Amino acid sequence: MNKNKTDETAAQQYDSYPDPDAIVHFGDASEALVELVKETLETSENLSTSRELLPETTLLVEEVDNE
């Protein structure tokens, strides 16, 4: 029950944000790791990332239409 309740609470945090294709949640990872992953994802022509002011260290990832 705790896992389902935790999942629901985490999902509710993102309800007020745009609908990303993926959410990368880092927990208590270092800022350097988050920036490394963000920069790596941004090198793809098909992905865009953004950081929102959420309680956790989180990246929102969206597929980019390059047509």
C-alpha positions in Angstrom: 0.0 0.0 0.0 2.8 2.4 0.8 4.3 2.0 -2.7 1.0 2.7 -4.5 0.3 5.7 -2.2 3.8 7.0 -2.9 3.4 6.6 -6.6 0.1 8.5 -6.6 1.6 11.3 -4.6 4.6 11.6 -7.0 2.3 11.6 -10.0 0.1 14.3 -8.4 3.2 16.6 -8.2 3.4 16.7 -12.0 -0.3 17.4 -12.7 0.2 21.1 -13.0 3.1 20.8 -15.5 3.1 20.2 -19.2 2.8 16.5 -20.2 6.4 15.4 -20.8 7.3 12.2 -22.7 9.4 11.1 -19.7 10.2 12.2 -16.2 13.7 11.5 -14.9 13.8 11.6 -11.1 17.2 11.6 -9.4 16.3 11.5 -5.8 19.2 12.9 -3.8 21.8 12.6 -6.6 24.5 15.3 -6.9 23.8 18.3 -9.1 26.8 17.4 -11.2 25.2 14.1 -12.1 21.9 15.7 -13.0 23.7 18.3 -15.3 25.7 15.5 -17.0 22.5 13.5 -17.8 20.8 16.7 -18.9 23.7 17.7 -21.2 23.9 14.1 -22.6 20.2 14.1 -23.4 20.4 17.5 -25.0 23.0 16.3 -27.5 20.2 14.3 -29.2 18.4 16.1 -32.0 15.2 14.3 -30.9 15.1 15.2 -27.2 14.6 18.3 -25.2 14.9 18.6 -21.4 13.7 21.1 -18.9 14.1 21.5 -15.2 11.0 22.5 -13.2 10.9 23.8 -9.7 9.7 20.6 -8.1 10.6 19.3 -4.6 13.0 16.7 -6.1 15.8 16.9 -8.6 13.8 16.2 -11.8 14.2 16.5 -15.5 11.2 16.6 -17.9 12.1 15.1 -21.3 10.2 15.7 -24.5 10.6 14.3 -28.0 11.3 17.1 -30.5 9.7 17.0 -33.9 12.5 18.0 -36.4 10.4 18.0 -39.5 
